[in-house]
Amino acid sequence: MTGREDEFLDSLIDNFCTIIASKIMDKMHKSAETTVNTDNSITVDTEELQKRLHCGSSTAVEIGTAAGARIKVGKRVLWYVKNVDEYLNRIAGDYENM
């Protein structure tokens, strides 16, 4: 092999190693992220309320507001899960009695 071929292969190997190391670091970072179990949470944010209710943002906000569950802390809005649960049980009972 010529000197140029050796340089090219060295460069190629360096780039390959850099890419592999980056991918390994990404995977390590993702696996280190903790997930929070919100099943027993007292409050949830709007995104989590959407997930719990299986609905969009505006519907989740409408239900949370009707339940009197909105808690504002600075700019952050949280939803008191107990109020939402009680509200849903109450309106579900209304439909059962129809």
N, C-alpha and C positions, 0 to 999 in steps of 0.2 A: 504494500500500500504506500501511496505517496503521503507526503506531509499534509497536503490539503485534505486528503481522504480521512486521515487520522483526526485532524481538526474538526472536520464535519461530523465524524462519528462521536467525538467527544462532546461537541455542541449538542448533537441530537440526544445523547445520553443525559446530559445535564438538563435539557429541557424536559425530557421524559421524567426524570427524577423529581424535578420541580412540580410538574403536573401531578404526579402520584402523591407526593407529600402534601400538596394542597388538598387533594381529594380526601386523603386520610384525615387531615385536620378538620375538614368540613364534617366528615362523618363523626369524628370524636366530639365536635362541638354540638352537633345535633343530638347525639346520644346523651350528652351531659345536660341538655335542657330538661328541666323538670316540668311535669304536667301536674296541674292542680285538679284534684277531684272536687268538683263543685256540687256533687250530689248532696253533701251535708253543709253547704255554705249558708251562712245567714243572709248574706247579700251577694248579688251578682251584678256585673255590668250589663249594658244593653245587648252586647254581642252574645253573652252567655244566656241572657233571658231569651233571645231569639232562638238559640239552640234548644233550650229547655222547652219552649213552646212550639217549636217547629214552625216558625212563621217569620215574616220579614220584620224589618226595623219598625216601621210605622205601626203595625199590628201589635208588636211587643210593647211599644211605648203606650199605645192606647189601652191595652190590658193592664199594664203596670200602673198607669195613671188611674184607671177606673178602680183598681184594687187599693188605691191609696198607699202604694208601695214605694213611691219615688223618694229617694234620699239624695240631696245635693250636698256635696262636700267640695267646696271651692268650685272649680269648673267641672268636676267629675260627677256623673250621675250614677247612682247605684239603685238597685231594686231590692226591697225587703221580701225575700222569698216566701216567708210565712204568710204575708198578706196576699201575695199572688196566689198561692196554693188555696188559701181559704176562700178567696174570691171565686176562683175557678170551681171549687167544690160547691159553693153556694149557687152559682149560675147553672152549673150542671144539674143540681137538684131541682132548680126551677123548671128546667126542660123535662126532667123525669116526671114531674107532677102535672104536666100539661095533658 
